Amino acid sequence: NAGVTQTPKFRVLKTGQSMTLLCAQDMNHEYMYWYRQDPGMGLRLIHYSVGEGTTAKGEVPDGYNVSRLKKQNFLLGLESAAPSQTSVYFCASSHVPDRSDEQFFGPGTRLTVL
Amino acid sequence: GQTIDQPTEMTATEGAIVQINCTYQTSGFNGLFWYQQHAGEAPTFLSYNVLDGLEEKGRFSSFLSRSKGYSYLLLKELQMKDSASYLCACMDSNYQLIWGAGTKLIIKP
């Protein structure tokens, strides 16, 4: 099993460009999450999904959109990238989070916006 | 607001014991997680506590006091490979994780 995979691993964008980050999981998890991680700050939830065809906003959703057309995939889109979106993006997945269920993380995407 | 506080950085010696503290204030509480994150890598699960007390798992133990809003992660017989950041996270009333900024642990020979 590959677990949680993310593509691409690295990307450099210019301000105003758009891109899509792809997350895939093969563990049949219902829940999927997109986080960003910045120096000196904890992981912050951007958007999440509780099942195929559903999405919800997290703590920092502005400037991002998501889609979950298939249970195993969760896409994060940046419509018009800004330097403030320079960050490391992690996707995670879990079973229905009934207490002890851990989240499994992908390897991350390192995004730089110039 | 919801807050998770943990020290920014700690240094310890190979073979020694280190305790990493975490204090929290969240809206509701459905458990506390500890994750390990090596530089440039993804976080990986270490432990989960929802009841008061100590949970032991090999060289790692985690303690929780719900009344004090306090947890610690105890690492024994430190090895160089334990050099990493340790992330404390609380599950709130909506079953979402609220994350601390992490504690960078530096192990010296």
Interface residues (C-beta under 8 A of the other chain):
Chain A: G40 M41 G42 L43 R44 L45 Y48 G58 F90 P97 D98 R99 S100 E102 Q103 F104 F105 G106 P107 G108
Chain B: I4 T8 N30 G31 F33 E41 A42 P43 T44 F45 Y48 V50 L87 A89 M91 Y95 Q96 L97 I98 W99 G100 A101 G102
